[in-house]
Amino acid sequence: LGSLLPIEEYVGVLRRFNKVGGSAKPLRRYLGSPALAKLWLRPGDRGAVFEISDTMFVDLKTNLELVDAKQNSSMETIKANSYWWLLHEPEHDLFSGRGLVLIDPPYEPYDVYVAWNLFLLRQLHADWPQSCVAMWYPCMDDVQTACIYDRVSDLQIGDVLIAELRFETSPSSSLHSS
């Protein structure tokens, strides 16, 4: 089955973040990838998160301030199209040395975002070879997943690590229609 330590660590952070006055309360806030990235930045690390929507940008910025009220981490919140920004700002300090880029798009429409992700993956590999790129994608079916593998392979960017998490439920534990 493998180690559940990363999942246990995530749940622990989630519970600590939702404590009020030292006592555990029902979960009120979900820590998405931007909040987790901010929490897990190490001293000297820099980060940036992007949001193009005015409303969602304000919410993202406000919620990230709740995660680190003392503003100890170096996480920049940028209101921009992340694809455009990452392709047109190669001189930004963020691109020096080693780094991690997490691509976590909405995947609607699916084929458009897959194409943009692959294009960005190729460009980041060329322009920032010290970076590590993690690309989130939905595992819809084996044929579609194999297609993504083939397209990444066609980029000829070197070694690629594939890590997938799938949940399977038995028919007895699934919700039944009434």
C-alpha positions as CSV (number, residue, x, y, z in Angstrom):
1,L,0.0,0.0,0.0
2,G,2.9,2.4,0.5
3,S,3.5,5.0,3.1
4,L,0.6,7.2,4.2
5,L,3.0,9.7,5.9
6,P,2.4,12.5,3.3
7,I,-1.4,12.2,3.8
8,E,-1.0,12.1,7.6
9,E,1.2,15.2,7.5
10,Y,-1.4,17.0,5.3
11,V,-4.3,16.1,7.6
12,G,-2.2,17.3,10.6
13,V,-1.5,20.7,9.0
14,L,-5.2,20.9,8.1
15,R,-6.3,20.2,11.7
16,R,-3.8,22.7,13.1
17,F,-5.0,25.4,10.7
18,N,-8.6,24.8,11.7
19,K,-8.0,25.0,15.5
20,V,-9.6,27.9,17.3
21,G,-8.4,28.9,20.8
22,G,-6.4,25.7,21.1
23,S,-9.3,23.3,20.6
24,A,-10.1,21.2,17.5
25,K,-13.2,22.4,15.6
26,P,-14.9,20.9,12.6
27,L,-13.0,21.7,9.5
28,R,-13.9,25.2,8.2
29,R,-11.1,25.8,5.8
30,Y,-9.5,23.6,3.2
31,L,-5.9,24.2,2.5
32,G,-5.4,24.1,-1.3
33,S,-2.1,23.9,-3.1
34,P,-1.3,27.7,-2.7
35,A,-1.7,27.6,1.1
36,L,0.3,24.4,1.4
37,A,3.1,25.8,-0.7
38,K,3.2,28.9,1.4
39,L,3.3,26.8,4.7
40,W,6.0,24.6,3.4
41,L,8.4,27.2,2.0
42,R,11.8,26.9,3.7
43,P,13.9,29.8,4.8
44,G,15.3,31.4,1.7
45,D,12.7,29.9,-0.6
46,R,10.5,32.2,-2.8
47,G,7.1,31.5,-4.2
48,A,4.5,32.9,-6.4
49,V,0.8,32.1,-7.0
50,F,-1.3,33.4,-9.8
51,E,-5.0,34.2,-10.2
52,I,-6.5,36.1,-13.2
53,S,-10.0,36.7,-11.8
54,D,-10.4,39.9,-9.8
55,T,-12.7,38.3,-7.2
56,M,-10.7,35.1,-6.9
57,F,-7.5,37.1,-6.6
58,V,-8.8,39.1,-3.7
59,D,-10.0,35.9,-2.0
60,L,-6.7,34.1,-2.6
61,K,-4.6,37.0,-1.3
62,T,-6.8,37.3,1.8
63,N,-6.8,33.6,2.5
64,L,-3.0,33.4,2.1
65,E,-2.6,36.2,4.6
66,L,-4.6,34.0,7.1
67,V,-2.2,31.1,6.5
68,D,0.8,33.2,7.5
69,A,-0.4,36.2,9.5
70,K,3.1,37.3,10.4
71,Q,4.1,37.2,6.7
72,N,7.2,35.2,7.4
73,S,7.3,33.5,4.1
74,S,8.3,35.0,0.7
75,M,5.2,34.2,-1.3
76,E,4.1,36.6,-4.0
77,T,0.5,36.8,-5.1
78,I,0.3,37.9,-8.7
79,K,-2.9,38.9,-10.5
80,A,-2.1,37.6,-14.0
81,N,-2.6,34.8,-16.4
82,S,0.1,32.4,-15.1
83,Y,0.9,31.0,-18.5
84,W,1.5,34.4,-20.0
85,W,3.5,35.6,-17.0
86,L,5.7,32.5,-16.8
87,L,6.5,32.7,-20.5
88,H,7.1,36.5,-20.6
89,E,8.9,37.3,-17.3
90,P,12.1,35.1,-17.5
91,E,14.2,37.9,-16.0
92,H,12.2,37.9,-12.7
93,D,14.1,36.9,-9.5
94,L,11.9,33.9,-9.1
95,F,13.7,32.1,-12.0
96,S,17.1,32.1,-10.4
97,G,18.6,28.8,-9.1
98,R,16.5,25.8,-8.3
99,G,12.7,26.0,-8.1
100,L,9.4,24.2,-8.3
101,V,6.5,25.1,-10.5
102,L,3.2,23.5,-9.7
103,I,0.7,23.7,-12.6
104,D,-2.8,23.2,-11.2
105,P,-5.3,24.6,-13.8
106,P,-9.1,24.2,-13.9
107,Y,-9.0,21.8,-16.9
108,E,-12.0,23.2,-18.6
109,P,-11.9,22.7,-21.5
110,Y,-9.5,19.8,-20.9
111,D,-7.7,19.7,-24.3
112,V,-6.9,23.4,-24.2
113,Y,-5.2,23.2,-20.7
114,V,-3.3,20.1,-21.6
115,A,-1.9,21.9,-24.6
116,W,-0.9,24.9,-22.6
117,N,0.6,22.8,-19.8
118,L,2.7,20.9,-22.3
119,F,3.8,24.1,-24.0
120,L,4.7,25.6,-20.7
121,L,6.5,22.5,-19.6
122,R,8.7,22.6,-22.7
123,Q,9.5,26.3,-22.3
124,L,10.3,26.1,-18.6
125,H,12.7,23.2,-19.3
126,A,14.4,25.3,-21.9
127,D,14.5,28.6,-20.0
128,W,14.9,27.4,-16.4
129,P,16.5,23.9,-16.5
130,Q,17.1,23.9,-12.7
131,S,13.4,23.9,-12.1
132,C,11.2,21.0,-11.3
133,V,7.7,21.1,-12.8
134,A,4.8,19.3,-11.2
135,M,1.8,19.1,-13.4
136,W,-1.6,18.2,-11.9
137,Y,-4.0,16.4,-14.2
138,P,-7.2,14.5,-13.8
139,C,-6.9,10.7,-14.3
140,M,-10.1,10.2,-16.3
141,D,-9.3,7.0,-18.0
142,D,-6.4,4.8,-19.0
143,V,-6.5,5.9,-22.7
144,Q,-6.4,9.6,-21.9
145,T,-3.7,9.2,-19.3
146,A,-1.6,7.2,-21.8
147,C,-2.0,10.1,-24.2
148,I,-0.6,12.5,-21.7
149,Y,2.4,10.2,-21.1
150,D,3.0,10.0,-24.8
151,R,2.8,13.8,-25.3
152,V,5.2,14.5,-22.4
153,S,7.6,11.9,-23.8
154,D,7.4,13.6,-27.3
155,L,8.8,16.8,-25.6
156,Q,12.1,15.0,-25.1
157,I,12.9,16.9,-21.9
158,G,14.7,14.0,-20.2
159,D,13.6,12.0,-17.1
160,V,10.0,12.4,-16.0
161,L,8.6,11.1,-12.7
162,I,4.9,10.1,-12.8
163,A,3.2,10.1,-9.4
164,E,-0.5,9.5,-9.4
165,L,-3.0,9.2,-6.6
166,R,-6.3,7.4,-7.3
167,F,-9.1,6.5,-5.0
168,E,-11.1,3.4,-5.7
169,T,-14.3,2.6,-3.9
170,S,-16.1,-0.7,-3.8
171,P,-19.8,-0.7,-4.9
172,S,-20.8,-1.3,-1.4
173,S,-19.2,1.9,-0.1
174,S,-20.5,4.1,-3.0
175,L,-23.5,6.3,-2.7
176,H,-26.6,4.8,-4.1
177,S,-29.4,6.7,-5.8
178,S,-32.6,6.8,-3.8
